[in-house]
Amino acid sequence: QVQLVESGGGLVQPGGSLRLSCAVSLSIFRSVAMGWYRQAPGKQRELVAQITAGGRTNYADSVKGRFTISRDNAKNTVYLQMNSLKPEDTAVYYCNTVPPIQIIPYWGQGTQVTVSS
């Protein structure tokens, strides 16, 4: 069974930074597009950043210029550097393939990000 282990979340003040990591035990990791998703209370899960197998990135308008997604294929890990955090970034953050729940048919436990003063 493929494991998704998200980490790096926490409580941070507005304007602060966090770096999320997601370790994926998927043999074809280097060949698939990966994404970071988030779900805030009462809202649907949304894709905020994605990176192709070749390293091309794309971002939701709400995080463009503040978040950076990257991947290390040697470590089967995808990262999300989050800067200039805002209270509206508060959510549980998950990683999965893009599109999700196809190659890895479930979500991990996620990592909570709370932006508050």
N, C-alpha and C positions, 0 to 999 in steps of 0.2 A: 504494500500500500504506500502511495506517495505521501510524504510528510511535508507540510507547510508550517514553518515556524517563524512567525512574525515577532519582532522585538524592537525595543527602542522607544516606545511611547512613554508618556509621562505627563506631568503637570508643568506648564511653562507659562510665563507671563506674555502678554501681547508684545509682539516685536521680537520675541525670542526665536530660538532655533532648536530643531531636533533632527536626528538622523535615524530613520527606520531601516531595519534589515529584514530580509525574508530568505531563509534557507529552504531550498526545495530539493527533495531527494528524487529527482526525475532524471532518468538516464538521457533523455533527449533535450534537456534544459537549454543547451546552447542553440537549439534549432527552433525554439518557439518564442513567440512574442509574449512578454510578461507585462503585467499592469499592477498598479496600486489602485485600490478601490477604497471608498469610505462610506460609512453609514452613520448618520447623525440620528439622534432620537426622533422618532416620528417621521423620518424621511426614508426614501428609497436609497438603496446602495447605488453609488455612482462611481464611474471611472474617472480618476483624477490625473493619472499619468501612465503612459505606456512606452515600452521600448521594444523594437523589433529585434529579431535574431541578429540583424546586421548593425544594430546600434542606433537606428533612427528613433527619435523621441517625439512625443506629442503630448500636449497638456490641455486640461480643461481651462477655459478662459478664467475661471475663478482662482486658479493657482499659477497661471502663466507668469513667468518672471520671478516667482518666489520659490517654487519647488523644482528640484532637479532629480530625475530618475537615472539610475545607472545600473550596470550589471557586471558581475565578475563570473565569467563562465567557468573558470578554474575552481571556484568555490561554490558553484551552483547557487549564487546569492544575487538578489536584486535589492537595490537600496533606494531610499527616497530621502533626499536632503531637503528639509523644510525650513525656510528662512522667513523672516518678517511675518511670523504667525499671527493670525487674527482669531478672535473668539469664534467666528463662524467656521473655523477649521476644526473645531472640536467634534470628534467622531471616533468610532472604532475603525481602524485602518486594516485592510486585508490585502494580500497579494493573491494573484491567480494568473492563469494565462489570459490572453486576449484573442478571441472572446473567452469569457470565463466558463467554468463548469463544463468543459468538453473533454479536455485531456485529463484534467484533475477534477473529478466530479463532486467536489465538496469544497467548503471553505475551511480555512484554519481557524484558530481561536481569535485571531486578530490582536491588535495592540491598541490600547486606549490612548488617545491624544486629547488632552484638555488644555485649552488656552484660556486663562483667566487670571485676573489680578487679585 
